[in-house]
Amino acid sequence: MQTVIVLFNLKPGVSAEEYEAWARASDLPVVNALPSVERFEVLKSSGLLIGEGKPPYDYIEIMRIPDMAAFGKDLGDPAVQAGAAQFQQYADNPLFILTSAL
């Protein structure tokens, strides 16, 4: 099992309401429907557990992927490509991190 974590802030001029409406209506359903994805969720930062100030990222995406080869094939799907293009309109320099459990 691999987990992909995406950390990002919204681009200047993009409202949280606009992005979150798109994520709920399009991104979450499309990605969660992929056969290669066990679970996909989008989280909104609400604060720091330790320390003061604002978290460095406003949003965190978590994708649980049992088979990366199958996921690679699913990324070619036109609906996924369209969603990825739309995501790039919202996210300001997203950081994609590939992880695995210890």
N, C-alpha and C positions, 0 to 999 in steps of 0.2 A: 504494500500500500504506500503510495506517495501522497503527500499533501502539498498543494500549491497555495502559498499565501501571497496575496497581493495587497500592498500598502499604498495608499494614495490620498491625495487631496483633490478637491475639485479645481478646475481651471478658473481663473478670474472671470467673473461675469456669469458663471453657472450657479444657479441657486440649488440649495440642498433639496428643496421641494421638487424641482424639475428632475434632478438626477434620481432621487428616491422613487418618484412616480415611474420613471422609465425602468429602474431596477426591478420594482415589484411587478410591473406589467409585462416586461419583456425579458430582461436578463435572467432573473431567477427561474422563470418557467422554461426558457430555452435550454439553459445549461443543465438544470436538474433533469430535463428529459433526455439528455444524452446517455446512451447505453454505457459509456465508459466512465461516467461520473456517479459515484456512490452518493455524494451529498455536496451541495454548493450552498453557501450562505454568505450574506453580506452583513457586516456589522458596522455600526456607527460608534465611533469613540465617544465616551461620555466623561472622561476624566482620567487622571492618573491615580493609581492605587497608592503609590509612595511619591511624595514630593508635591510641589505646587506647579501651577502653570498649565499650559495646554498640551495635550498629546501631540507628537510630531506629525501624526497622520490622522485625518478625520474618518477614513473608512478602511476597513479590512475585509478582504474577501478570502474565504477558505474553501478550497475544492479538495475533496477526498477522491483519489483516483486509483483504483485497484490495478489498472493496466495502462501504462503510459503509451504503449504502442497503439492500443485501441483509441486512446484519447487523441493521439496525433492524427489518426485517421478521421476522427469526429471533428477535428478542427477545420477540416476541409469542407464541411457542410455549409451550403450557402447561408443558412440562417445563422450559423455560428460566425461566419465571416462578416455578415451584416451587423451582428451584435458587437463584434470586436471593433468594427469601424465606428459604431456609435459610441462605444465605451471610450474610445480615444478622443471623442469630442467632449467628453465630460472630465476625464481623469488627467491630471497634470503630472506628467512624468511618473507613471505607476512603477512600483518596484515589485517584480515577480520573483518569489523565493521558492525554490524547490526543496522540500524537506522529506525526511523519512524518520519513523519512530526508532528510538534506541532499543 
